[in-house]
Amino acid sequence: MKIEHAESFDKSVKKIKDKIALKRLKVLIKKLKVANSLKEISNVIPMTNNDFTYRIRTGDYRLLIEHKYGSITILLIEYLKRDDNTYRKYN
């Protein structure tokens, strides 16, 4: 699939100091690039109240993505450490 990233994604990644989390993110992005659909990626869960937004769990972090059905493009929205406020603006 084709990968695009939002400005919010770039900002969230710049804030991360955890090298292991950044390595996991790189591996996940590589998997997304070679995948033909989201079904090939583990830990993908659709967000409630939004048909095109999904979250992917990687350790303590969540990658928020947007993928429209039938599209070959995935938009990386944010990469956030999981806490009580992680999904507030997306639900």
Contacts in CASP RR format, 6 or more apart in sequence:
PFRMAT RR
TARGET T0000
AUTHOR 0000-0000-0000
METHOD contacts of the structure
MODEL  1
MKIEHAESFDKSVKKIKDKIALKRLKVLIKKLKVANSLKEISNVIPMTNN
DFTYRIRTGDYRLLIEHKYGSITILLIEYLKRDDNTYRKYN
1 32 0 8 1.000
1 33 0 8 1.000
1 35 0 8 1.000
1 36 0 8 1.000
1 72 0 8 1.000
1 73 0 8 1.000
1 74 0 8 1.000
2 72 0 8 1.000
2 73 0 8 1.000
2 74 0 8 1.000
3 29 0 8 1.000
3 32 0 8 1.000
3 33 0 8 1.000
3 73 0 8 1.000
3 74 0 8 1.000
3 76 0 8 1.000
4 73 0 8 1.000
4 74 0 8 1.000
4 75 0 8 1.000
4 76 0 8 1.000
5 75 0 8 1.000
5 76 0 8 1.000
6 75 0 8 1.000
6 76 0 8 1.000
6 77 0 8 1.000
6 78 0 8 1.000
8 77 0 8 1.000
8 78 0 8 1.000
9 76 0 8 1.000
9 77 0 8 1.000
9 78 0 8 1.000
9 79 0 8 1.000
12 78 0 8 1.000
12 79 0 8 1.000
12 80 0 8 1.000
13 22 0 8 1.000
13 25 0 8 1.000
13 79 0 8 1.000
16 22 0 8 1.000
16 61 0 8 1.000
16 79 0 8 1.000
16 81 0 8 1.000
18 61 0 8 1.000
21 58 0 8 1.000
21 59 0 8 1.000
21 60 0 8 1.000
21 61 0 8 1.000
21 79 0 8 1.000
21 81 0 8 1.000
24 58 0 8 1.000
24 59 0 8 1.000
24 61 0 8 1.000
25 58 0 8 1.000
25 61 0 8 1.000
25 63 0 8 1.000
25 79 0 8 1.000
28 41 0 8 1.000
28 56 0 8 1.000
28 58 0 8 1.000
28 63 0 8 1.000
29 76 0 8 1.000
31 40 0 8 1.000
31 41 0 8 1.000
32 41 0 8 1.000
32 65 0 8 1.000
32 74 0 8 1.000
35 41 0 8 1.000
38 44 0 8 1.000
38 54 0 8 1.000
38 67 0 8 1.000
41 56 0 8 1.000
43 56 0 8 1.000
43 57 0 8 1.000
43 58 0 8 1.000
44 54 0 8 1.000
44 55 0 8 1.000
44 56 0 8 1.000
45 54 0 8 1.000
45 55 0 8 1.000
45 56 0 8 1.000
45 57 0 8 1.000
46 53 0 8 1.000
46 54 0 8 1.000
47 53 0 8 1.000
47 54 0 8 1.000
47 55 0 8 1.000
47 64 0 8 1.000
47 87 0 8 1.000
47 90 0 8 1.000
47 91 0 8 1.000
48 91 0 8 1.000
49 91 0 8 1.000
50 90 0 8 1.000
50 91 0 8 1.000
51 69 0 8 1.000
52 66 0 8 1.000
52 67 0 8 1.000
52 68 0 8 1.000
52 69 0 8 1.000
53 64 0 8 1.000
53 65 0 8 1.000
53 66 0 8 1.000
53 77 0 8 1.000
53 90 0 8 1.000
54 64 0 8 1.000
54 65 0 8 1.000
54 66 0 8 1.000
54 67 0 8 1.000
55 62 0 8 1.000
55 63 0 8 1.000
55 64 0 8 1.000
55 65 0 8 1.000
55 87 0 8 1.000
56 62 0 8 1.000
56 63 0 8 1.000
56 65 0 8 1.000
57 82 0 8 1.000
60 81 0 8 1.000
60 82 0 8 1.000
61 79 0 8 1.000
61 80 0 8 1.000
61 81 0 8 1.000
61 82 0 8 1.000
62 79 0 8 1.000
62 80 0 8 1.000
62 81 0 8 1.000
62 82 0 8 1.000
62 86 0 8 1.000
62 87 0 8 1.000
63 76 0 8 1.000
63 78 0 8 1.000
63 79 0 8 1.000
64 76 0 8 1.000
64 77 0 8 1.000
64 78 0 8 1.000
64 79 0 8 1.000
64 80 0 8 1.000
64 90 0 8 1.000
65 74 0 8 1.000
65 75 0 8 1.000
65 76 0 8 1.000
65 77 0 8 1.000
66 74 0 8 1.000
66 75 0 8 1.000
66 77 0 8 1.000
67 73 0 8 1.000
67 74 0 8 1.000
67 75 0 8 1.000
77 90 0 8 1.000
80 86 0 8 1.000
END
